[in-house]
Amino acid sequence: MERLLESYRAMPPAATVRLAKPTSNLFRSRAPAHGAGLDTSGLTHVIAVDPAARTADVAGMCTYEDLVVATLPHGLAPLVVPQLKTITLGGAVTGLGIESTSFRNGLPHESVLEMDILTGAGDIVTASPREHADLFRAFPNSYGTLGYAVRLRIELEPVEPFVALTHLRFHALADLVVAMEDIVETGRLDGVPVDHLDGVVFSADESYLCVGVQTATSGPVSDYTRQQIFYRSIQHDDGATHDRLTIHDYLWRWDTDWFWCSKAFGAQHPVIRRLWPRRLRRSSSYWKLMKLERRFDVGDRLEELRGRPPRERVIQDVEVPIERCVEFLDWFLANVPIEPIWLCPLRLRDDDGWPLYPLRPKRTYVNVGFWSTVPVGSTEGETNRRIERRVSELDGHKSLYSDSYYSPEEFDRLYGGDAYGAAKARYDPDSRLLDLYAKAVQRR
């Protein structure tokens, strides 16, 4: 923490404060940063795990990969473990994270008990439901524009060594959503308690729910870090298939192939896969390759050589109310040429909600994730803008980790402008940190 404070104090008073960090899970273009950022090298570790209290104190830049290495030996895990290994705890809280426990555990910031935050004013304040509660409530979805979490105390929950998976095939999206809603409401499938729930849509007539039940019963397990690919293992003609993973491999089942996006780099070709080192089959490797592709416009240059127009990047996660999910999926499949699509149901744990991402408590939403490119339209971000409009029409919300195109007025309405403005004025009075709209939409 001392290095962080020293680097903050060394910055010129007029300089915009940013983090200096080697990795990112943001997918929006940004203007080049000038000058040194805050030194986060001392904020990458697990401070302590308390097995009796089922809590962990964690530095803000600690990755979930390192966090679960520290908690699993105690038979514990964070209540929500986002899908990619290099997502940091602080990043998931100041941004948003979601996973297959979100239908019962909500979002990562809802398991935070307290956090120490470096504010734009240069102070370290402890925020909790009792202290600096305004900052505690406004921090989720503020993306570092109200401050940076340097220490977080989070809840943990017991986990079993294995996850038994059932993959349910559906031939109609409406049937899938009905089954999903029943599991969310009852917490069970065929009378058995469900621990994990997500799904994949390959087309209007091929979709799956992936239902996970934790178990201590040992037995054969699959390994999708080698030649086999997890999302392909889900597919079958009808009914249900079954699989088993260790809890560790289940948590990172999507990371090895970046869900399915490793295909763009050839990592799913059998020959290339044998040559691609296992230690480099992970989301952070693909992210670096994508960063190079964007830097040199490789994709657009290849499209030009083929006589085709450039591509628009459509990398988004949106939440829609479950009762509008089929409506959104039907529209998406008819208008956006991207598949597969990831589905993950969620319900907030907290009854008061979170002002900068105002999902309604006691209401079930479905996170819909889609990550690819489409041909460019006649205006910048045409497909992304259409998606934004459709999500708003269905009373949904869109995550801000990627490109956004809202007007300032619409952005304030959708993302808690009043609560954000009040917190910004109190904790960053000199605007040392970027404004949320400037960061999320203007790509600063």
C-alpha positions as semicolon CSV with decimal commas, in nm:
position;residue;x (nm);y (nm);z (nm)
1;M;0,000;0,000;0,000
2;E;0,291;0,233;0,070
3;R;0,412;0,205;-0,290
4;L;0,067;0,294;-0,411
5;L;0,050;0,603;-0,191
6;E;0,402;0,709;-0,284
7;S;0,324;0,687;-0,654
8;Y;0,002;0,884;-0,599
9;R;0,188;1,162;-0,416
10;A;0,455;1,172;-0,688
11;M;0,201;1,252;-0,959
12;P;0,167;1,614;-1,071
13;P;-0,148;1,773;-0,922
14;A;-0,307;1,818;-1,265
15;A;-0,234;1,463;-1,383
16;T;-0,515;1,213;-1,428
17;V;-0,464;0,925;-1,187
18;R;-0,458;0,578;-1,345
19;L;-0,339;0,233;-1,247
20;A;-0,018;0,091;-1,391
21;K;-0,100;-0,276;-1,445
22;P;0,018;-0,541;-1,692
23;T;-0,319;-0,698;-1,775
24;S;-0,676;-0,590;-1,836
25;N;-1,011;-0,750;-1,908
26;L;-1,159;-0,437;-2,062
27;F;-1,249;-0,453;-2,430
28;R;-1,305;-0,092;-2,521
29;S;-1,051;0,114;-2,711
30;R;-0,887;0,383;-2,504
31;A;-0,682;0,690;-2,573
32;P;-0,311;0,637;-2,494
33;A;-0,223;0,720;-2,134
34;H;0,060;0,962;-2,068
35;G;0,284;0,955;-1,765
36;A;0,334;0,693;-1,496
37;G;0,042;0,517;-1,334
38;L;-0,007;0,409;-0,976
39;D;0,227;0,132;-0,862
40;T;0,010;-0,172;-0,786
41;S;0,293;-0,423;-0,742
42;G;0,222;-0,460;-0,371
43;L;-0,148;-0,530;-0,418
44;T;-0,147;-0,869;-0,587
45;H;-0,171;-1,116;-0,299
46;V;-0,413;-1,283;-0,060
47;I;-0,357;-1,122;0,279
48;A;-0,529;-1,383;0,495
49;V;-0,794;-1,656;0,486
50;D;-1,004;-1,714;0,798
51;P;-1,156;-2,063;0,762
52;A;-1,359;-2,032;1,082
53;A;-1,521;-1,703;0,985
54;R;-1,530;-1,804;0,615
55;T;-1,375;-1,478;0,505
56;A;-1,068;-1,368;0,315
57;D;-0,879;-1,039;0,319
58;V;-0,747;-0,980;-0,031
59;A;-0,539;-0,709;-0,198
60;G;-0,728;-0,534;-0,474
61;M;-0,513;-0,648;-0,766
62;C;-0,511;-1,014;-0,663
63;T;-0,643;-1,235;-0,944
64;Y;-0,917;-1,487;-0,887
65;E;-0,670;-1,752;-1,003
66;D;-0,445;-1,675;-0,705
67;L;-0,742;-1,626;-0,472
68;V;-0,889;-1,972;-0,526
69;V;-0,542;-2,129;-0,490
70;A;-0,546;-1,987;-0,136
71;T;-0,905;-2,079;-0,048
72;L;-0,959;-2,424;-0,202
73;P;-0,719;-2,603;0,040
74;H;-0,962;-2,492;0,316
75;G;-1,260;-2,630;0,123
76;L;-1,376;-2,273;0,056
77;A;-1,428;-2,049;-0,247
78;P;-1,555;-1,697;-0,315
79;L;-1,932;-1,687;-0,354
80;V;-1,893;-1,588;-0,721
81;V;-1,578;-1,670;-0,920
82;P;-1,580;-1,493;-1,259
83;Q;-1,487;-1,713;-1,552
84;L;-1,142;-1,577;-1,645
85;K;-0,832;-1,636;-1,435
86;T;-0,681;-1,289;-1,460
87;I;-0,989;-1,099;-1,349
88;T;-0,892;-0,929;-1,024
89;L;-1,110;-0,908;-0,718
90;G;-1,095;-0,529;-0,722
91;G;-1,179;-0,528;-1,092
92;A;-1,481;-0,754;-1,047
93;V;-1,612;-0,530;-0,769
94;T;-1,555;-0,190;-0,930
95;G;-1,671;-0,339;-1,259
96;L;-1,905;-0,635;-1,267
97;G;-1,855;-1,010;-1,258
98;I;-2,091;-1,302;-1,291
99;E;-2,078;-1,681;-1,291
100;S;-2,287;-1,994;-1,254
101;T;-2,345;-1,936;-0,880
102;S;-2,503;-1,595;-0,949
103;F;-2,856;-1,737;-0,954
104;R;-2,813;-1,792;-0,577
105;N;-2,521;-1,563;-0,480
106;G;-2,576;-1,254;-0,693
107;L;-2,275;-1,051;-0,809
108;P;-1,919;-1,042;-0,665
109;H;-1,959;-0,707;-0,490
110;E;-2,251;-0,844;-0,288
111;S;-2,017;-1,070;-0,090
112;V;-1,787;-0,781;0,007
113;L;-1,802;-0,705;0,379
114;E;-1,572;-0,404;0,373
115;M;-1,300;-0,254;0,158
116;D;-1,020;-0,001;0,188
117;I;-1,040;0,240;-0,105
118;L;-0,784;0,492;-0,228
119;T;-1,006;0,783;-0,328
120;G;-0,940;1,050;-0,585
121;A;-0,862;1,285;-0,296
122;G;-0,566;1,063;-0,202
123;D;-0,722;0,925;0,116
124;I;-0,756;0,561;0,219
125;V;-1,108;0,514;0,355
126;T;-1,273;0,198;0,481
127;A;-1,612;0,157;0,316
128;S;-1,878;-0,084;0,440
129;P;-2,255;-0,084;0,494
130;R;-2,183;0,115;0,811
131;E;-1,885;0,338;0,722
132;H;-1,878;0,556;0,412
133;A;-2,188;0,368;0,301
134;D;-2,245;0,606;0,011
135;L;-1,910;0,509;-0,140
136;F;-1,970;0,140;-0,060
137;R;-2,300;0,145;-0,252
138;A;-2,173;0,354;-0,545
139;F;-1,842;0,173;-0,593
140;P;-1,975;-0,125;-0,799
141;N;-1,977;-0,036;-1,170
142;S;-1,773;0,282;-1,111
143;Y;-1,471;0,134;-1,296
144;G;-1,206;0,311;-1,091
145;T;-1,360;0,657;-1,128
146;L;-1,442;0,688;-0,756
147;G;-1,126;0,520;-0,630
148;Y;-0,934;0,194;-0,623
149;A;-0,992;-0,093;-0,382
150;V;-0,662;-0,177;-0,212
151;R;-0,801;-0,432;0,037
152;L;-1,130;-0,621;0,036
153;R;-1,278;-0,853;0,295
154;I;-1,513;-1,100;0,131
155;E;-1,736;-1,387;0,231
156;L;-1,641;-1,742;0,135
157;E;-1,858;-2,052;0,110
158;P;-1,784;-2,423;0,151
159;V;-1,726;-2,620;-0,168
160;E;-1,691;-2,991;-0,242
161;P;-1,396;-3,139;-0,437
162;F;-1,598;-3,227;-0,749
163;V;-1,880;-3,093;-0,964
164;A;-2,120;-3,338;-1,132
165;L;-2,257;-3,181;-1,450
166;T;-2,581;-3,246;-1,637
167;H;-2,613;-3,091;-1,982
168;L;-2,980;-3,058;-2,083
169;R;-3,058;-3,022;-2,454
170;F;-3,347;-2,800;-2,567
171;H;-3,495;-2,762;-2,913
172;A;-3,684;-2,441;-2,832
173;L;-3,556;-2,138;-2,642
174;A;-3,887;-2,095;-2,461
175;D;-3,849;-2,443;-2,310
176;L;-3,496;-2,367;-2,194
177;V;-3,604;-2,045;-2,022
178;V;-3,895;-2,218;-1,848
179;A;-3,657;-2,484;-1,713
180;M;-3,404;-2,219;-1,609
181;E;-3,667;-2,018;-1,424
182;D;-3,789;-2,326;-1,238
183;I;-3,435;-2,410;-1,121
184;V;-3,376;-2,051;-1,008
185;E;-3,703;-2,040;-0,816
186;T;-3,671;-2,382;-0,650
187;G;-3,294;-2,422;-0,637
188;R;-3,342;-2,780;-0,755
189;L;-3,350;-3,008;-1,057
190;D;-3,555;-3,326;-1,014
191;G;-3,550;-3,267;-0,639
192;V;-3,168;-3,240;-0,619
193;P;-3,018;-2,907;-0,494
194;V;-2,834;-2,721;-0,771
195;D;-2,508;-2,536;-0,702
196;H;-2,424;-2,404;-1,051
197;L;-2,634;-2,300;-1,349
198;D;-2,551;-2,151;-1,687
199;G;-2,626;-2,227;-2,050
200;V;-2,523;-2,200;-2,413
201;V;-2,728;-2,115;-2,723
202;F;-2,589;-2,247;-3,051
203;S;-2,900;-2,164;-3,255
204;A;-3,274;-2,116;-3,215
205;D;-3,325;-2,495;-3,208
206;E;-3,006;-2,600;-3,024
207;S;-2,952;-2,475;-2,671
208;Y;-2,837;-2,622;-2,340
209;L;-2,854;-2,573;-1,967
210;C;-2,543;-2,680;-1,778
211;V;-2,647;-2,782;-1,427
212;G;-2,375;-2,841;-1,167
213;V;-2,403;-3,023;-0,835
214;Q;-2,105;-3,026;-0,601
215;T;-2,011;-3,364;-0,457
216;A;-1,746;-3,529;-0,240
217;T;-1,780;-3,858;-0,428
218;S;-1,461;-3,937;-0,612
219;G;-1,442;-4,090;-0,957
220;P;-1,321;-4,025;-1,313
221;V;-1,308;-3,660;-1,420
222;S;-1,271;-3,489;-1,756
223;D;-0,979;-3,262;-1,845
224;Y;-1,052;-2,985;-2,096
225;T;-0,705;-2,831;-2,078
226;R;-0,581;-3,088;-2,331
227;Q;-0,728;-3,183;-2,671
228;Q;-1,096;-3,185;-2,573
229;I;-1,284;-2,854;-2,569
230;F;-1,540;-2,787;-2,299
231;Y;-1,812;-2,609;-2,494
232;R;-1,807;-2,880;-2,762
233;S;-1,852;-3,146;-2,492
234;I;-2,191;-2,992;-2,409
235;Q;-2,343;-3,068;-2,749
236;H;-2,558;-3,376;-2,809
237;D;-2,873;-3,468;-2,998
238;D;-3,138;-3,493;-2,728
239;G;-3,207;-3,535;-2,356
240;A;-2,926;-3,513;-2,102
241;T;-2,558;-3,603;-2,086
242;H;-2,337;-3,615;-1,778
243;D;-1,982;-3,511;-1,694
244;R;-1,760;-3,457;-1,391
245;L;-1,484;-3,207;-1,315
246;T;-1,273;-3,122;-1,014
247;I;-1,396;-2,802;-0,848
248;H;-1,074;-2,629;-0,962
249;D;-1,122;-2,732;-1,325
250;Y;-1,491;-2,644;-1,311
251;L;-1,414;-2,290;-1,196
252;W;-1,180;-2,243;-1,496
253;R;-1,368;-2,454;-1,752
254;W;-1,427;-2,147;-1,971
255;D;-1,079;-1,996;-1,936
256;T;-0,883;-2,254;-2,140
257;D;-1,059;-2,156;-2,463
258;W;-1,183;-1,811;-2,359
259;F;-1,528;-1,967;-2,376
260;W;-1,510;-2,043;-2,752
261;C;-1,316;-1,740;-2,871
262;S;-0,983;-1,927;-2,894
263;K;-1,113;-2,053;-3,228
264;A;-1,027;-1,716;-3,383
265;F;-0,657;-1,785;-3,316
266;G;-0,663;-2,144;-3,442
267;A;-0,627;-2,290;-3,093
268;Q;-0,913;-2,534;-3,152
269;H;-0,760;-2,690;-3,463
270;P;-0,641;-3,038;-3,356
271;V;-0,289;-2,997;-3,497
272;I;-0,235;-2,643;-3,369
273;R;-0,378;-2,743;-3,032
274;R;-0,117;-3,018;-2,992
275;L;0,159;-2,766;-3,064
276;W;0,012;-2,484;-2,851
277;P;0,169;-2,512;-2,500
278;R;-0,093;-2,593;-2,235
279;R;0,035;-2,315;-2,010
280;L;-0,049;-2,065;-2,287
281;R;-0,400;-2,200;-2,347
282;R;-0,565;-1,940;-2,130
283;S;-0,762;-1,619;-2,164
284;S;-0,466;-1,391;-2,088
285;S;-0,275;-1,531;-2,388
286;Y;-0,568;-1,476;-2,624
287;W;-0,620;-1,126;-2,486
288;K;-0,259;-1,037;-2,569
289;L;-0,302;-1,172;-2,921
290;M;-0,621;-0,972;-2,963
291;K;-0,442;-0,659;-2,841
292;L;-0,175;-0,710;-3,108
293;E;-0,442;-0,771;-3,371
294;R;-0,613;-0,444;-3,281
295;R;-0,283;-0,253;-3,270
296;F;-0,192;-0,353;-3,625
297;D;-0,547;-0,387;-3,766
298;V;-0,470;-0,741;-3,880
299;G;-0,835;-0,843;-3,908
300;D;-0,939;-0,543;-4,115
301;R;-0,635;-0,581;-4,343
302;L;-0,726;-0,944;-4,409
303;E;-1,086;-0,848;-4,482
304;E;-0,962;-0,583;-4,728
305;L;-0,746;-0,841;-4,908
306;R;-1,056;-1,060;-4,944
307;G;-1,254;-0,769;-5,086
308;R;-1,479;-0,744;-4,781
309;P;-1,562;-0,449;-4,551
310;P;-1,400;-0,405;-4,210
311;R;-1,559;-0,566;-3,901
312;E;-1,731;-0,409;-3,604
313;R;-1,636;-0,556;-3,269
314;V;-1,942;-0,673;-3,072
315;I;-1,814;-0,791;-2,734
316;Q;-2,089;-0,743;-2,478
317;D;-2,266;-0,882;-2,174
318;V;-2,620;-0,766;-2,106
319;E;-2,878;-0,847;-1,841
320;V;-3,242;-0,885;-1,942
321;P;-3,535;-0,984;-1,718
322;I;-3,595;-1,356;-1,752
323;E;-3,951;-1,297;-1,873
324;R;-3,806;-1,098;-2,168
325;C;-3,517;-1,336;-2,237
326;V;-3,677;-1,530;-2,522
327;E;-3,786;-1,205;-2,683
328;F;-3,429;-1,074;-2,673
329;L;-3,275;-1,398;-2,797
330;D;-3,521;-1,423;-3,087
331;W;-3,440;-1,066;-3,187
332;F;-3,065;-1,120;-3,147
333;L;-3,052;-1,440;-3,353
334;A;-3,254;-1,272;-3,628
335;N;-3,043;-0,955;-3,639
336;V;-2,689;-1,025;-3,517
337;P;-2,482;-1,300;-3,686
338;I;-2,302;-1,420;-3,371
339;E;-2,311;-1,761;-3,208
340;P;-2,268;-1,932;-2,966
341;I;-2,425;-1,717;-2,694
342;W;-2,367;-1,762;-2,321
343;L;-2,655;-1,749;-2,070
344;C;-2,619;-1,703;-1,694
345;P;-2,915;-1,634;-1,462
346;L;-2,877;-1,406;-1,160
347;R;-3,070;-1,263;-0,871
348;L;-2,935;-0,992;-0,642
349;R;-2,874;-1,098;-0,282
350;D;-2,913;-0,742;-0,157
351;D;-3,262;-0,598;-0,110
352;D;-3,153;-0,235;-0,160
353;G;-2,994;-0,268;-0,503
354;W;-2,682;-0,091;-0,633
355;P;-2,733;0,257;-0,781
356;L;-2,475;0,248;-1,062
357;Y;-2,614;-0,079;-1,199
358;P;-2,977;-0,068;-1,095
359;L;-3,101;-0,424;-1,132
360;R;-3,424;-0,477;-0,942
361;P;-3,397;-0,686;-0,623
362;K;-3,603;-1,007;-0,605
363;R;-3,618;-1,018;-0,987
364;T;-3,446;-1,282;-1,200
365;Y;-3,230;-1,160;-1,487
366;V;-3,038;-1,353;-1,749
367;N;-2,691;-1,241;-1,846
368;V;-2,650;-1,283;-2,221
369;G;-2,288;-1,282;-2,339
370;F;-2,179;-1,257;-2,703
371;W;-1,826;-1,190;-2,821
372;S;-1,733;-1,162;-3,188
373;T;-1,739;-0,925;-3,485
374;V;-1,989;-0,835;-3,755
375;P;-1,957;-0,640;-4,082
376;V;-1,949;-0,266;-4,022
377;G;-2,267;-0,073;-4,086
378;S;-2,328;0,273;-4,228
379;T;-2,256;0,443;-3,893
380;E;-1,996;0,383;-3,625
381;G;-2,098;0,111;-3,381
382;E;-2,425;0,046;-3,565
383;T;-2,481;-0,306;-3,430
384;N;-2,375;-0,214;-3,077
385;R;-2,614;0,081;-3,080
386;R;-2,902;-0,140;-3,194
387;I;-2,828;-0,382;-2,912
388;E;-2,819;-0,099;-2,659
389;R;-3,158;0,024;-2,775
390;R;-3,312;-0,323;-2,765
391;V;-3,178;-0,398;-2,418
392;S;-3,321;-0,070;-2,286
393;E;-3,659;-0,142;-2,449
394;L;-3,668;-0,472;-2,259
395;D;-3,585;-0,307;-1,923
396;G;-3,237;-0,456;-1,919
397;H;-2,887;-0,325;-1,858
398;K;-2,552;-0,350;-2,034
399;S;-2,209;-0,397;-1,876
400;L;-1,955;-0,122;-1,943
401;Y;-1,636;-0,322;-1,998
402;S;-1,662;-0,281;-2,375
403;D;-1,770;-0,018;-2,628
404;S;-2,073;0,196;-2,539
405;Y;-2,253;0,467;-2,736
406;Y;-2,504;0,631;-2,500
407;S;-2,573;1,003;-2,489
408;P;-2,477;1,173;-2,157
409;E;-2,843;1,207;-2,059
410;E;-2,928;0,843;-2,127
411;F;-2,611;0,727;-1,955
412;D;-2,697;0,919;-1,637
413;R;-3,047;0,773;-1,639
414;L;-2,926;0,416;-1,685
415;Y;-2,623;0,421;-1,457
416;G;-2,723;0,611;-1,144
417;G;-2,614;0,960;-1,240
418;D;-2,737;1,133;-0,923
419;A;-2,579;0,884;-0,682
420;Y;-2,262;0,882;-0,886
421;G;-2,241;1,261;-0,897
422;A;-2,281;1,290;-0,521
423;A;-2,013;1,029;-0,453
424;K;-1,781;1,185;-0,711
425;A;-1,811;1,528;-0,551
426;R;-1,733;1,389;-0,205
427;Y;-1,453;1,143;-0,280
428;D;-1,290;1,297;-0,588
429;P;-1,360;1,671;-0,550
430;D;-1,069;1,777;-0,774
431;S;-1,150;1,522;-1,047
432;R;-0,815;1,347;-1,024
433;L;-0,984;1,033;-1,156
434;L;-1,164;1,008;-1,488
435;D;-1,540;1,059;-1,508
436;L;-1,739;0,738;-1,568
437;Y;-1,897;0,865;-1,889
438;A;-1,560;0,983;-2,019
439;K;-1,411;0,642;-1,947
440;A;-1,694;0,414;-2,056
441;V;-1,828;0,600;-2,361
442;Q;-1,566;0,854;-2,464
443;R;-1,291;0,590;-2,425
444;R;-1,053;0,812;-2,234
